[in-house]
Amino acid sequence: MKSKIMKSIQNIIAGIAIITITASCTSGNSKNQVQEKTSDSITTAQDISPANSTIAQTNTTVSSNAITTTESSPSETAQTKAPVAPSAKVVNPEPARNTITTTIFNHSAFDQLLKNYVSDKGMVNYAGFSKSKDKLEAYISSLNSINTSTLSKNEQLAFWINAYNASTIDQILRNYPLKSILDIAGGKVWDQPLPYKFNGKTLTLNDIEKKILLGGDLFDGRIHFAVNCAAMSCPTLQNQAYTSENVQSLLTSNTKAALNNPAFNKISTDKASLSRLFDWYKADFIKAEGSVVNFVNKYSNTKINSNTKIDYLEYNWSLNGK
């Protein structure tokens, strides 16, 4: 009896031991599975990390003032378990800072007409010019397309001097044949509205010369020797168009040529018979250089002084050509 009881107790203890061992094994397996899963997660994160770094570096390597890119968001990266090819998105490139937009107008059409019909001495073949009247009109009409506020100062000077000279020739051709520009509009051609628009506005020759060229920021006393009134006593019309590149040199060379040409100015130390321009526009020459004497001496080979007797030559309004 006693032996049976002891055997039962041993069986019970053995059963408890088996249960304990089983529980332990189950717990161990669970821990191993958790560790393996945790290890998998860590490995995945490590695999993703370099890709994230590559994307961030690639997406932020852009020009500081030209291209803007976007970086991948953390949520997007976390969902990706493998490296991804970098892809930068360009959105509305920002224009370069501190840049100035200017317009350069091409005066080659007018330049070619002047070369064809104006001599080196400024004499105009109006009869020949009339055959290309449509080309001249097309050139002047094209000037209306330009917003002159976008032009540099030299571009503006060239633009308006060319506009004046082309419009003067156009007035002659519209009334050709004639002997003098004074034959147009009762001698008031300069106050007559031109048949073209400039910056969308209707102007006169006087508007261009006195208000735009001489009445504002473009003022320069030398302009009087660049704009041409189609008369023999007017400073020589150049057989080339003005451009931003040549306008300053031509303004100077024109002024020097006029002041040193006896046909326009007869200058000696004792006496100076000057172009009537120096009488009509005395205020401009004073504004430019302080006095007429100072202006003359700046560009004339022969110098005068305050004691030099000055008078003015008669102005020949005959047409500067045929």
Rosetta blueprint (number, residue, H / E / L):
1 M L
2 K H
3 S H
4 K H
5 I H
6 M H
7 K H
8 S H
9 I H
10 Q H
11 N H
12 I H
13 I H
14 A H
15 G H
16 I H
17 A H
18 I H
19 I H
20 T H
21 I H
22 T H
23 A H
24 S H
25 C H
26 T H
27 S H
28 G H
29 N H
30 S H
31 K H
32 N H
33 Q H
34 V H
35 Q H
36 E H
37 K H
38 T H
39 S H
40 D H
41 S H
42 I H
43 T H
44 T H
45 A H
46 Q H
47 D H
48 I H
49 S H
50 P H
51 A H
52 N H
53 S H
54 T H
55 I H
56 A H
57 Q H
58 T H
59 N H
60 T H
61 T L
62 V L
63 S L
64 S L
65 N L
66 A L
67 I L
68 T L
69 T L
70 T L
71 E L
72 S L
73 S L
74 P H
75 S H
76 E H
77 T H
78 A H
79 Q L
80 T L
81 K L
82 A L
83 P L
84 V L
85 A L
86 P L
87 S L
88 A L
89 K L
90 V L
91 V L
92 N L
93 P L
94 E L
95 P L
96 A L
97 R L
98 N L
99 T L
100 I L
101 T L
102 T L
103 T L
104 I L
105 F L
106 N L
107 H L
108 S H
109 A H
110 F H
111 D H
112 Q H
113 L H
114 L H
115 K H
116 N H
117 Y H
118 V E
119 S L
120 D L
121 K L
122 G L
123 M L
124 V E
125 N L
126 Y H
127 A H
128 G H
129 F H
130 S H
131 K H
132 S H
133 K H
134 D H
135 K H
136 L H
137 E H
138 A H
139 Y H
140 I H
141 S H
142 S H
143 L H
144 N H
145 S H
146 I L
147 N L
148 T H
149 S H
150 T H
151 L L
152 S L
153 K H
154 N H
155 E H
156 Q H
157 L H
158 A H
159 F H
160 W H
161 I H
162 N H
163 A H
164 Y H
165 N H
166 A H
167 S H
168 T H
169 I H
170 D H
171 Q H
172 I H
173 L H
174 R H
175 N L
176 Y L
177 P L
178 L L
179 K L
180 S E
181 I H
182 L H
183 D H
184 I L
185 A H
186 G H
187 G H
188 K L
189 V H
190 W H
191 D H
192 Q L
193 P L
194 L L
195 P L
196 Y L
197 K E
198 F E
199 N L
200 G L
201 K E
202 T E
203 L L
204 T L
205 L H
206 N H
207 D H
208 I H
209 E H
210 K H
211 K H
212 I H
213 L H
214 L L
215 G L
216 G L
217 D L
218 L L
219 F L
220 D L
221 G H
222 R H
223 I H
224 H H
225 F H
226 A L
227 V L
228 N L
229 C L
230 A L
231 A E
232 M L
233 S L
234 C L
235 P L
236 T L
237 L L
238 Q L
239 N L
240 Q L
241 A L
242 Y L
243 T L
244 S L
245 E L
246 N L
247 V H
248 Q H
249 S H
250 L H
251 L H
252 T H
253 S H
254 N H
255 T H
256 K H
257 A H
258 A H
259 L H
260 N L
261 N L
262 P L
263 A L
264 F L
265 N L
266 K E
267 I E
268 S L
269 T L
270 D L
271 K E
272 A E
273 S E
274 L E
275 S L
276 R L
277 L H
278 F H
279 D H
280 W H
281 Y L
282 K H
283 A H
284 D H
285 F H
286 I H
287 K H
288 A H
289 E H
290 G L
291 S L
292 V H
293 V H
294 N H
295 F H
296 V H
297 N H
298 K H
299 Y H
300 S L
301 N L
302 T L
303 K L
304 I L
305 N L
306 S L
307 N L
308 T L
309 K E
310 I E
311 D E
312 Y E
313 L L
314 E L
315 Y L
316 N L
317 W L
318 S E
319 L E
320 N L
321 G E
322 K L
